[in-house]
Amino acid sequence: MPSLIELVRSHTDLDEDDVAWLQLLMADWQIIADLSFADLVLWLPDQRGNGFWAGAQMRPTTGPTAYVDDIVGTFVPAGRRAMLDEAWAHGRLVREGDPEWRDDVPVRVETIPVRRSGRVIAVIARNTNLLGVRTPSRLELSYLQTAADLTQMIAAGHFPSTGQRSDHADSPRVGDGFLRVDEAGRVVYASPNALSVYRRLGLSGDLTGLVLTDLTRDLVPPRRRPDEETLSAVLGGRAQRDTEIGTDLVSLIVRAIPLRPLGEHIGGLILVRDVTELRRRDRELVTKDATIREIHHRVKNNLQTVAALLRLQARRIDSEEAKLALEEAVRRVGSIAIVHETLSQAVGETVEFDEIADRLGTMVAEVGSLGGRVRVRREGTFGVLPSESATALAMVLTEVLQNAVEHGYDPEDAEATGTITVTVQRLVGRLHMTVEDDGRGLPPDFDLDTSASLGLSIVRTLVESELGGLLTIGPSPHGSGTRAEVDVPLD
């Protein structure tokens, strides 16, 4: 099914500002569909004037649909739907007396011109399934009257508003709680759900006849409501925006849409939603995230303590071989500690691995036997990795870099210097890392499969078992050095 942008570019002469206006309209047209109990279809004018393209559609959640199938992308030639042609040509709302019949379903159709900057840029068809129509209640009459006001505003170019948009993903819907206020901000009608929401705030009586701003000010403490200007603008129905209010026990999102069907402000549509449970879950998630970060912080501290104890033990041992083994253990523990330190500062369970790789390179180069005369540089980016993969990859990178420093260069040569290059690429769902040095190369009889090196054994186990990847080690194609390649899946 094509998108609105694709249809506009392929079949219309609408410019970017026109598209932006239509997107603003579509951001709120679920509200109009629900208030109308009707399907909405946005018809775009063909660039050659031959008819209209269905650019978008919206079904109501408050009544039966008039369109079982999706019609976006379909074309209606000029003259096929007289109501579309008339709304487009004359720029006025068109209502048909007799219903259309679609699959044995009577459908009442109305067409609404979409006006922007004084010109009509599209037409909305409002399609009501009459099988669901019955004697309307006061709630339904209030819905329909508000929908009529909004459609008049669309036809006159007063809706949508170009002001502040909602930034709440859990913005209120019509069924959550519907209120209509007059030009003074006094409640004219409140749905049962809206009344229930306010009773959770502490209201004991009815809402009708009360000034919503004054009532909310009495029920909600100052620290749980916005500034007075925002409170009056939203609850008075004078600004198209939303805000959050509440008590220590209840949280609400309130959204307002001013009503100006003839250009003059006559009141506002107010939608309210109880988000108490959502906010409780948000707090739980924040607490959980903070707990996880604290755990990573403590693990890092514990690992650093272990590393310090190993260093202390190494100083008390006379055996040079035992000292080297403990120093290797210190580096391995340190590489894991760096990952946990990064995770303790991250928002989620993922890390930017570039920082970890750079720190590991610096650590290995500075504490190696050459005392900082070997430089480690990185080309490319690791990107974001999950914590499980980051820990294993940090160990792998530490071991490979350590091998390059210790075995690639002669520690007895006071003039020995070198560069180790870590090259990384993310390609087609995989991470490819190459560690290449410019040292003296591998021994003639080297074989990864038969090597007795503990470091290489750790690397191979981590790459193949933990990361599900492949490890190869061989001569560098660019000189006498060594190249180690690690290829692991990203997913």
N, C-alpha and C positions, 0 to 999 in steps of 0.2 A: 504494500500500500504506500503510495508516494506521500512525502511530507508536504506541508504547506509551502516551505521554501522552494522545493523542487517544482511544485505546480506553478508558483508565482514566476519563477525564472523561465519555465518552459512555455507557458501559455498566456501570460498577462504582461501588461505594461506598468504594473504597480512598482513604485520606487521603494527604497529602503525605509523611508519614513512611513509610507503606507503599510508596509509589512510590520513595522514596529507597532503601529496603532492596532493592527489586527491581532498581534500577539498579546498586547495588553488586554484587548477585549476577550480573547480566548482564555486568559488567565483567570477570568471571573465568570465565564459563561456557564460553568456548572451551577452556579447560584441561580442564574436566570432560567436554566432548564428545570431546576428543581422547583422554583417559584411558579413556573408556567405549567408544570406537570406535562412537559412537552419535549420532543426531540428538537434540537437546533442543528441546522445545516448551514455552513458558510459557503455561499456561492460566489466565485470569483469571475469577473468579466473576461471573456476571451479577448486577446489582443487584436484580433481581426473583427471583433464585433459580431461574431457568428453565434454567440450563446454564452453559457456559463459552465464553469468547472466546479465540482464539489471539492472545496479545499479542506474542510474539517467538519466533524459532526460531534454532537454530544447528546447522550441519552440521559433522561431524568432518573433520579433515584427515588422520586416520590410518586411515580405512576408508571403505567405500562408504556413500553416503547412503541413508536409508530414505524420503526425501521428495524427489522430483525437482522438484516444483512448490512454490512458496511458499504457505504456508497462513495467514500472519498476517492477521487480520481475519475469519477464518471462525468460525462459531458451531456449537457442538455442544450440542443440547438435553439436558436432564437425562434420564437413563435410556438414552441412546444409547451412552455409554461407561461401563460399570459401574465400571471401574478408577478413572476420574476421580472419579466420585461417591463411591467408597469412601475414596480417599485424602483427599478433602476432608472427608467426614463424620467419619471416624475418626482423621484425623491420623497415618496410618502409611504406610510404604512398602507398595506392592501389586505383586506379581509374578504374571504370568499364566503358566500352564503351557503352553498351546498357543499357537503363534505366529499372528499375523494374516497374511493374504495380501493384498498390495497389488501389482497389476499383475504377478502371477506371481512376486512376491518375498516370501519368508517374513520376517516382522518380529516380533521379540520386544519386547514393550512392558512397561515398568515405570512406575509413577507415584510421585512423591515429593512429599509435602506441603512447602510452603515456610512455615516457622514464624517468626513475629516476635513477641517479647514475649509468648510463651505462647499465641498464637492462629495458626491457619492463614490465610494471606492469598492463597495461590495454589497451583497444582499444576504440577509439571514432569513431562512425559512423556518418558521416555528410550526411544528407538526404535532397535533394533539390526537392521541388515540381516544376516540369517543366511547369505546367500550368500557373504559374506566371512569367515565363521567357519571356523577350522581348529584343529588342536591347538595350543593357545597355547604360546608360548615363555616363557622366564623374564621377558623384558622385558614381554610382554603381560600376564602374570599380575601383575607389579608394577604396571602401569598400572591393571588392573581392580581390584586390592585398594585402591589409593589412591583410585580413583573411588568405590568402595563406602564408604570412610571419609568422603569429602566429602559424599556423598549422605545418609549418616546424620547428619552435622553440619547439613545443610540442614533435614532433617526435625526435628531437635532444637532448631533455632534458634541453633546455634553458628557458622553460616556464612551469609553473608559476615561478615568482620571489619569493624568500624567504625573501626579504627585507621588508621594512615598508609597512603595509597594510593601505587601506583607513579607516578612522574612521568617515566618513561622511555617515549618513543614507540617505542623499539626493545626493549621488555621481552621477556624470553625466552619461548619457546613450548615445548611439551612435546617436540617433535622436536629442539630445539636441544641439549638435554642434560638428562637426568632423573636425579635422585638421591633416594633415600629414606634418611632417618636415623632412628635410634631416639631414645628419650627422653634419652639421654646425648649425642646429637649424633654418634654413630658411624654410618658409612655401612653400610647394610644391603644396598643394591643401587645400582649405577651403570650407566646405559645406555652402550653403546659410544661414543656422541657425547659424553657427559659425561666419560668416561675420556680421550677424545682431547683435549678442552678442557684438562683438568688436565695432560696430558702436555706440552701446549704451554707450560704454566707452568713445567715442569721436573720433574714427577713421573716416576719411572723404573719404578715397580711398579704394583700394583693399588690401587684405591680402597677396596674392600670391607674392612671391619674397622677403618678408620682414623677418628680423630676429625677431622671436616672442618675445624673451627676451627683445631686445632693444625697440621694439614697446611698450610692456607692461610697461617697465620702464618709457617711456615717458608719457603714459596715466594715470598711477596709482601713486598717491602720496606715498612717502616712508612709511608713517604711516599705509597705507592700503595694504601693500604687505609684503611678508616674507623677510627674510634675503637674501642677494645676492646669496649665495650658493644654497639655496633651489629654489629661483626663476630661476636661470640658469639651475639647474638640471631638474626641472619639465618642464618649457617651452622649454627647449632644447631637451626634450624627452630622457634624459639620465638616469632617475631614475623612477622606478615604484612607484609612490606615488601621492598624491594630495595636493593642497593648496588652500587657499581662498584669492582672491584679489578683489579690487573694488575701487570705489570713494565714495563720500558722498551720491551719488544718486543711484549707481549701485553696486551690489555684485555678484561675480562670484566664482564658484568652478571650478578649473582646474585640470584635471587628466592626467597623462602621463603613457604610457607603451612603454619602449624602444623596438626597432625592431632589432633583431639579427638572421635572419633566417639561416645564415651560420656560426654563431659564432662571426662575426664582426659587429660592430654597424653601421647600415645604416640610422638611423633616429629614428623617434618616432611617435606614435599615441597619439594625444592630444585630449581630450574630454573637452568641456566647457559647463557649465550650468549657466543660469541666475537665481540666487536665491534671487533676490531683494525682491520679494513679500514674500518669506518664512522668510527672515530675518526681514522684517517689522512685520510680525506676531509674530516672536520670541520676538522682542522688546516689542510688545504689551502684550504678556504673562508675560514677566519679570516685566513689569510695573504693570500689574494686580496683580501678586503675591506679589510684594512689597506693593501695596496698601492694599491688604487683610491683610498682616502682620501688616501694620501700623494701620489698623482698630482694629485688635485684641489687639495691644499694647495700643491703646487709650481706648478701652473697659476695659482692665485690670486696667488702671490708674483710670478710672471713678469708677469702682467697688471698688477699694481700697479707693477712696475718700468717697464713700458711707459708707464703713465699718468704716472709721475713724469718720464720722459724727455720726454713730450709737453708737460707743464707747463713744464719747463725750456726747451724749444724755443719755447713760446709767449711766454715772458718776453723772449726775444732777438729777437723779430720786431716790426718797427715797424708793419706793416700791421694795422689793426684787424680787417679782414675775415679775414685769416689767423689772428689770435689767436682769434676766435670759432669758426672751423672746428676749430682744435686743441682748444679747450675742449669743444666738442661731442664730439670724438673721445675725450677724457678721460672724459667722462660715460658714453659707450657702453662703453668698456673697463671702467670701474668697475662698471657694472651686471652685466657678465658675471663680473667678479671676485667680486662678492657671491654669485652663485649657486654658484661653485666653492668659496667659503669655507664656505657652508652644507653643500654636499655633502661637504666634507672632515671635517665633524663628524657626518655622518649614518651610520647603520648600513648602509643599502642604497642603491640608485641612485634613491631618491625623496626628495623634500624637502617640508617644510611650507612652502608658499609665502607664507603670511601674514607671516612674519618678513621674508622677502625684499622683499615689497611695501612693508611699513612702512619698511624701511631705504631703499629706493629713493625713497619719497616724501619722507623727511627729507633725503636727499642732494640731490634736485632743488630742493626748497624753499630750502635753506640756501645753495646755491652759485649760485642763479639771480640774474638782474639785479636783482630786488627785495630781495635780501639778507635773506630770511627773513620778509618781511611777508606772504607767501602761505602758508596752512596747508593741508596735505594730510591728509585723514582717510579712513578705510576703513570701509565698512559691509558686513557679510557676511564669509564666509570662502572662501578659495581651496581649502583642504584640502591633501591630499597630491598632488603632481604628479611624474611621471617627470622625470629630469634633462634629457632632450632638450627636452621641452616647457617646462620651467622656464627654461632659458636663453633660448629664443626669446621666451617671454612676458615675461621680465624686460626684454629689449631693447624690446619693444613698449611696455610700461608706462613705461619711461624716456623714450622718444621722445614719447609722448602727453602725459605730465606736463610734459616740457620745453616742448613746443609751447604747452601751456596757460599756463605761467608766463611765457614770453617774448612770446607774441602776445596773450594774453588781458588783460594789464594794461599800463598805460602806465609804462615805467621812469622817465620824466621827472617823473612825479607823485610827489612825496615823501610824499603822504598815501595813496598807493594800497595797499590791502590786499585780501585775498580768501581764499576757501576753495575748494579743489578736492576734490570728493567722488568716491572710488573705490567703486563699488557692485558687488558680485560675488555671483552665484548659481550653484549647481550644480543643473541641472534636466534630467532624462531623458537622462543620458549626455552632457550638454553643459555647458560653462562659459561663462557670460555675464558680461562685464565692461563696466561703463559708467564713463567718466571725464567728469565734468561740472564746469565752472567757472562762476563768477558774474561773469566779466569782461565785456569790451566786445563780444564776439561775433566772428563771421566777417566777412570782407570781403564786400560785396554780390556780387562776381563770383566767389566761391570755387567751385571745382569739383574734387572729389577726383581725377577721372579725368585732368584736365589740369594738376594742380598740379605745379610744378617743384621743390617742397621736397624736399631730400634725406632729411630725417627722415621725412616722410610716405611717401616712396618705400620707405624701409627698413621702415616699419611695414606697409605694404601687402604687400610681398614676404614678410615673416615670417608675417603672419596667413594669407595665402592659400596660399603655397607650403609653408612650413615646418609650419604648424599646421593647414592644411586648413580654415580658418574663413572668416568673413565680417567685413568692416570697413565701418562707416558713420560719417560725420561730418556733423553738421548743427547747426542752432541748438538751444539748450536750450529745452525746453518750459516751463521754470520762470522764465524771465527773459531777460536780454540775453546770457547766456553761450553756451558751446559745449558740445556733447555728442558724445563719441566712443564708439561701441559696438563691442565685439569679441565675436564668438560663435564658439567653437571646440569641436570634439568632444573628449571626455575620453579616449576609447579610441583 
